[in-house]
Amino acid sequence: METVRWIISTAPEIFLLLAIAIGSLLGRIKIRGFSIGTTACVLIVAVLIGQLGSFAFPPILRAILFSLFVFTIGYRSGPEFFASLSFRTLAQVVLALVIGATGLVIVLVFAHVFELDTGTAAGLTAGALTQSSVIGTASGALAQLGLPKAALEQQEANIAAGYAVTYVLGYILTLLFVPFVAPILMRVDLKAEAAKLEAELAGGAPPKTENLSYRKFQARAYRVSTGAGSTIAAIEAEIGSRTVVERIVRGGADIKPQHDIRLEAGDDIVIAGPTTAIVAAKPLLGVEIDAGELLRNLPGNVTEVLVENRRLHGRSIRDIAERLGDDARGVFLRSLTRMGREVPLGPDTRVYIGDVMTLVGSTGNIARATTQVGHALNASDRTDIAFLTAGIAVGLLAGLASFKVGAVALTLGGGGGALISGLVCGWLRSRNPTMGALPPAAQQTLSDLGLGGFIAAIGLGNGLAAWTAIQAHGLLLVGMGIVVTLIPLTAGTLFARYVLRMNPVVTCGALAGAMTVDAAVTGACDVAESKTPVLGVAVPYAVGNVLLTVLGPIVVAATYTG
């Protein structure tokens, strides 16, 4: 045991890394498809390891780790957050606000009735509303109060205790509420409503430019005979399915395939589009030829494109195709993903900033369409370290600002400042894709390492006091946590159904997004036997990440009595 204490005093970072490693491994374990998540496991492991002795970490370490995490959350949510400030997504924004505000009110009522200290109230907020970043923003706000070291450490221990007791329960309740309880409250059959929504998304008369839907894309070469005298526009319209003439070779020379060009007998042409359409085009054109050179010189491509054009936010695929016009010519949408989950495709499927389109077509056509949609995701992108560190520094500086609310100095703190800076930097990146690269893999690494390290430091540094607080208030915290989780979800469900008149399937996705428990969407998709619940996640998730994070300083200001 003396050896362990010596390691704790000499190199506590070893235990910090071990807590992250063990917690991450435990967080991957699934029992019947359910996992409590990495964050909760890291904290529990850290609190248990913290019983071995007294761990001390410099405040600057925790500040840097938390800043990396919260800046990344802001950067990831920035484009969607600012794009959500529009009429088309107003209902989803309001739902996220209702859930956050209801949760805040209930926490403050409990704090008053049960005389909870500030740390416990903040931990209850972070755990029951399943937003880990509240720990950091509340800790930052407490640090601004000028508390004695012992008092500050006790408050931080109470935050950890409140979070540890209520987070797992809040997470489980949200996972169960979204797919099972919410449909009952809305008096709907989620599977039937999803089928109805899928029919609506696929229904309606086809637009002038049809849609970007993908079946199976390929190119074939024909020698013109029966199609001689027809214009390119007429041939493409007759074949349909957005098939395009990609290349014309006449007498050994290339001719640019414009709509008014008339085909002549003996022309070699390449058409591209869905397989069924171009195979059926033979009677309209002539004989298919084995023209390997023609096809080799027509480079095809499959490209993932991040949607960043604000003018496309909230619009249907049908509407987007019409808006892009000729820029969408020869480009097909193979899939649409939102927060890593595939979205069901149909002419009326709506697209939001932050979605990823997988486009198929010739390299030139995709490049043309990409400029109108956003920017191509390049796996070889390197993180712009200068942009990242400068953005965090500016955020930390902004977090130093404060203003008085009664006797309490209300401040965003470093965490709140880094969050806002991340939002702005993410938005700037969406406006100018040549600056501030932070690839998705780098975002995930910074987020996981930043939050995991911060949570581990909190758990290790306050393990003994946190365990004492859990023993003293465990049952009370469990009861309050259940209420703080379920009442906002219930209020949000009823408000969305009877006031906002939202589609019940979209509502389920929006509830999961507002609580930032994206795993609950998987449950809703399983019950609905459809991917349609994903349609409601993105906007509430972006708003929820911001709104719930800033609750930390608000709870501190409202509950601190000096």
N, C-alpha and C positions, 0 to 999 in steps of 0.2 A: 504493500500500500504506500510505503514511503516513496518508492520509485514512481508511482502514479502521481503523487503530490508534487514530486520534483519536476516531472514532465509538465504538469499543469502550470506550475509557476514559471518554468523556463520556456516552454513552447506550447502555449494554449491553442495556437493555430492548428496544431495536429488534431486536436479533438474537434475543432470547428469543421475541418475538412471531413473527419470521420462521421460527424453528425449529418453533414450533407450527403455523404456517400451512402450511409446506412438508411437514412430517411428516404433518399431517392429510390433505393432498391425496394424498400417496403412499399413505397408509393406506387410501384408498378404492379404489385400483386393484386390480382382481381379474383373475387369470389363471386361466381355466377354473373360475371360481367361488371361487377361493382368494385370500385377502388376509392379509398378516401382521399387520395391525392398526395402529391409529394410534399406540399407546404405543411400540412398538418403532421405528417410523419416526421419531417425534419424537426419541427418544434417539439413534438413528444419525445423523440430520441434525445434532443439537446437538453430538455428538462431532466430527463432521467440521468444522462451523463453528468449533468450539473450537480447531482447529489454526491459526486465523488470529491468535490472540493470547491474552492472559491476561484472562479475564472475571471480574469480581468482583460478586457479588450479596449484599446484606445477608441474614444468616440469618433475619431476621424475615419476609422475603418468601417464602422457601421454607417456613417454618413455617406461614404463613397459607395458602399455596396447598395444601400437603399436608393441612392441617386441614380445609379446605373439601371436598377430595376424600374423605377418609376418614370425615368426619362424614356426608356424603351416602350413602356406602356403608352405614354403620351405620343411618342413618335408613331407607333403602330396605329393608334386610334385617331391621330390628328386629321387626316383627310376625311375620314368618315364623320368625325365629330363636327367639323365645320360644314361639311356638306349636309349634315342632318338638320342644319338650321334653315330648313326650307318647308314650304307648305305641304309638299308631297309626303314628307315623313313626319309631319307634326304630331300625328296621333301616337306614333311609336316613341317620340321624344317625351310627350306628356305622360305616357305610361311609365317610363323610366323615372320621371320626376315624382310621380305619385308614389311609387314603391319606395324611393329613397326618402321622401319627406315623411311618409307614414312610419317607416322604420326609425327615423330620427325622433319623431314625436314620442313614440312608445319608449324608446331608450330614456329620453328625458323624464318621462312620467315615472318610470321605474327608479331612476336615479333619485327623484324627489321622494317617492313613497318609501323606498327602502334605504334611503340615505347612503347611496353608493358613492364611494370615492371616485375621483376623476379617472384614475387608471382602470378600475373595474368597468366603469361605464364605457370607456373607449374600447376595452377588450371585448365587451359584450357587443358593441357595434361592429367591430371587425369580424368577430366570429359568426354571429347570428346572421349578419348580412353578407357573409362569405366574401369579404373584401380585405385581403391581407394587407394591402397598402395603408389601411387606416392605422395600423400599428406604427408605421413610420411617421406619418403626419401627426398623429397624436403625441408620439414621443418627442418629436421636434417642437411641438407647441408647449409641452410640459417643460422642456429644456429652456424655453424662453422666460419662464416664470421666476427664475432666480431661486429655485428651491434648494435647500441644503442637499448635499450629496446623498445622504442616507434616505431622505424623503423622496428624492427623485428616483433612486434605485427601487424603493418600495412601490412607487407608482408604476414603474416599468414592469416590475414583477407582477403587479395586479393586472396590467394589460395582457401580459403573457398568459396568466392564469385564466382570465376571462375568455381570451381567444381560444386557448387549448380546450376548454370545456365546451364551448358553444360552436366552434367551427365545424367539427365533424358532424355534430347533430344538425346544424344548419344546412350543411352540404347534402346530407342524406335526405332531409325533409324536402329540400328543393328538388332533388332528383325524383322523389316520389310524387310531389305535388304537381309538377308540370305535366307529366303524361297521364296521371290517374285522377287527381282531385280537380284540377282546373276544368277538364271537360264536364265533370259532374256538375260543378258550379254553373257552368255555361249551358247545361242541359243539352249537350250535343254528343253525338257519336263521332269521335275523332277520326276514325277510319272512313266513315261515310263522308264527313266534311272534307277530308283530304282528297278523296276521289272526286268530289264535286269541284274542289279548287283546281285539281289537275285538268278536269274537263274544261273549266273556264279558261285556264292558261293556254290550252291547246285550241280553244274554239275561236269563233269569229271568222269573218271573211278575210281572205289573204290580202295583204297590202300590195301596193303596186310593185314593190321590190321584193315581195315575199319576205322571208326572214332568213336569219343566218344559220338555220339549223343544219347540222352535219349528219350525214349517214355514213357513207364511205367515199372518200375523195380519191380520185385518180385522174390521170390524163391519158388520152389516146389520140392517135394520128389517123387522119382520113385523107384520101385523094378525092377532090371534088368532082362530081359528075352531075348527079341529080340536083345538087344544091346550086349549080351555076346560075348566076343572075340575081340571087337573093342577097340582101344586105346582111351584114353581121348582126344588126339589131333584130332583123326578122328571124334569122336562124336561131339566135339565142332565145327569143321569145317563144318560138315554136317548140324548141327542145324543152324549155322550162327548167324548173328546179335550180334556177340561178346558175345554170351552166354557162361558161364563157369561152369565147374563142381567144386562146392565149397567144397563138402565133400563126402567121400566114407566110408561106414561102412560095413565091411566084417566079419561075424562071431562074431559080437559084438565089434570088434576092429576098430579103426579109421586107415585109410590108407591115406597118404598124396597124394592128387590128382596131380600127375605129368603127363606130356604129354605122356610118354611112358608106363604108367600103363594100363594094359588090364583089362576090366571089366569082371566079372564072373557072371554067373547066380545066382540070390539070393542076389547080392549086393544091399544095399540101398544107393542111391546117392541123393544129393541135387544139383540142377542146378539153376543158377541165371541169370537173364537177362531180356530183354523186354518181357512183358506178352505174346504178340502174338507168339513170338518165342518159349518160353518154354511150352506153351500149345500145340503147334503143334509138340512138340518133342516126344509125347507119342508113336507113331508107331516105332520110332527109338530105344526106350529104354525098354519099358515094361509098366506095370500098375502103375498108380499114387496111392500113398499110403497116408494114414493119419498118418503122422509121426511127431506129434507135438513136440516131444522131440528133434528130429533132427533139426527142424527149430528153436526152441527156443535157441538152442546152437549155432546158426549161427547169431550173432548180425548184423543187418543191420544199415545203417547210412546215413544221408544226411549232408554233411559238406561243408561250404563255405571256399574256399581256395584262398588266395591272391597270384597272380602270381608274383614271384620274381626272377625266374631263367632267367638270361640274355640270355642264349642260346635259350630260347623259344620266346624271344621278336621279334615280327613281323612275326612269322611263322604261317602257317595255322593249323587248327585243324587236318587235314589229316597228315601233316608233324609231328606235335607233337605226335600223336598217334604212328606213325612209330618210332620216336625217343625214346619214352618211352618203346616201345616193351612190354615185359612181365610185366613191372611195371604198365602198364595201364590195365592189364588183370582183368576183372570183375569190372571195374570202368566205370561209365556212366556220361556224362555231361548233366545235366538237364537244366542249363541256364548259360549264360555268361553276366555279367554286367560290364559296363564301366562308371565311374563317376555317379553311381546310376541309369543308364539307361540300360535296357536289349538290348543286341546285337543280331541280327538275326543269327541263327546257320546254318552252312553248312560246308561241308568238307573243303572249301577254305576260311572260315572266319578266319581272322588273329587275333592273341592274342597278347596283349601288357602287359608289366610290369605295375602293378597297377590294372589290370582287376581282377574281382572276379569270380572264377568258382564255381558253385554249383555241387558237385560231389555226385553221388549216388552209393552205393554198400555195400559190407560187410565191417565191421570196419577195418579188417586187410588189405583188398585190398586198401581201401581209404588211410589208413596210409602209405602204401607203395608208392602209387602214389603221395601223398602230399609232400613227401621228395624230389621228382623230380620236383615239380612245384613251391612250395613256402612254405607257412605255413598256417595252419588252423586258421581262425578267431574265437577267443574264446570270447564270450560275457562277460565272467567273468574277462578278462584281466584287470589289474590295471595299471594306468599310472605310469611310472617310473619317479617319481618326480626328483630324483637325476640327471638322464640323461637329462631331460627337462631343469632344471634350469642351469646345468653346460653348456649345449649346448648354451643356450641364453647368458650366461655370456661370453663364448668364442667369440660368435658373436659380442656382444657389444664391447669387447676389440679389436677385429679386425676392427670394425668400427671407432676406434679412429685414425687409420692410414690415412695419407693424402699425396698427392703430388701436386706440383704446376703446374697449367696450366695458364701461363701468370702470372697475379697478383692474381689469384684465387686459393685457396687451394681446390683441388678436393678430396672429401672423400666419402666413402660409407655411413658414418654415422652409428648410432646404428641400424637403420632399415635395411640398406643394409647388414651390418655385420650379423644381426640375420637371414636374408633371406638365405645368403650363408651357415651359420652354420646349418640352418634347412635343406637345401638341402643335406649337407654332412651327417647329423644325420639320415635323412630319408633313404639315401642310405646305411649307415652302418647298420641300422635296417633291411633292405632288405637282406643284406649279412649275418647277424647274428640275426635271429629272437628271440633269447633268451635275447637280450638286448634292452633297449630303447623303451619299450612298450608305445604307445600312441594310444589307441583304437579310432576308427572312431567317436564314440559319444563324446569322450573327445576332439578330434580335432575340431569338429563342435562347441562345447561349447567355447573353447578357442578362436577360430576364430571369432565367433559372438560377444562374450563379449569383446574381445580385440579391434576389429575394431569399434564396436558400442560405447564403452567407449571413444576411442580415437577421433572418429568423433564428439561425443557429446561434449567432452571437447573443441575441436576446435571451434565448432559452438557457444557454450555458451560463451567462453572466448573472441570471436571476433565478437559476434553477431551484435553489433551496427556498427562497422566499416565495416563488411561484407555487411550489408544491405545498407549502404551508397555507397559501391563499386558497388553493384548490380544495384542501381538506376542510377549510373553514367555511367556504361559500359554495361548494360544489353543487349541492342539490338546488339551492336557490338560483344559481347560474343556469342550471339545466332548465328549470321551469321558465325563467325569463327568456332564455335563448329560444325555446320553442315558440313562445308568443311573438318575439321580435322577428322570427323567420316567417311564421305562418300568417300573421295579420297583414303585413304588407303584400304578400302574395295573394291573399284572399281579396284584399281591397283592390289590388291592381287587376285581378281577373274580372271582378264585377264591374269595375270602372271601364275596362276595355270593352266588355260585352254590351253594357247597357247605356253607357254615356258616349264612348268613342265609336261604338258600333264597328269594332274591328272584326275581321274574319277570325273565327275561333282557332283555326290552325295556325295562322300567323301570330295570334295572341300567345299561344303556347311557346313558340320560338322567342317571342319578345320577352316573356316572363323569364326565361332562362338567360337571355341576354342582359336584362336589367339587373339580375342577381349575379351576373358574370360567372355563371355556372354553365359553361357551354356543353358540358357532358349531359346536362338535362335534355338537350336537343336530341341527342341520340335516343334517349328513352321515348321521347315524343315521336320520333321518326319510326321507331320499332312498333309502337302502339298504332300509329296511323298507317303503317305499312307503306310509307311514302316519304319522300325527301322534302315535301312542302313545308314542314315546320321551320326548316332552315331559312325560309324567306323572311322570317321576322327577327332574326338574331342580330344582324350587323349593327343597325342604328342604336337600339337600346344597349347593346354591349359597349359601344363607344361612349355613349352618354353615361351609362352606369359606372364605367371605370373612372370617369372624371368626377361625377357627382358623389359617389360613395367615398372616394379618396379624400375629398375636401371635407367630409363629415368629421374627420379626426379633430382638426382645430376647432370646429364648431362645438363639438361635444365638450372639449376642454374648456372653452370659454363659457359654456352654459352651465357646467357643473362645478367648476373650481370656485371654492369659497374662501380661499386664503388660509 
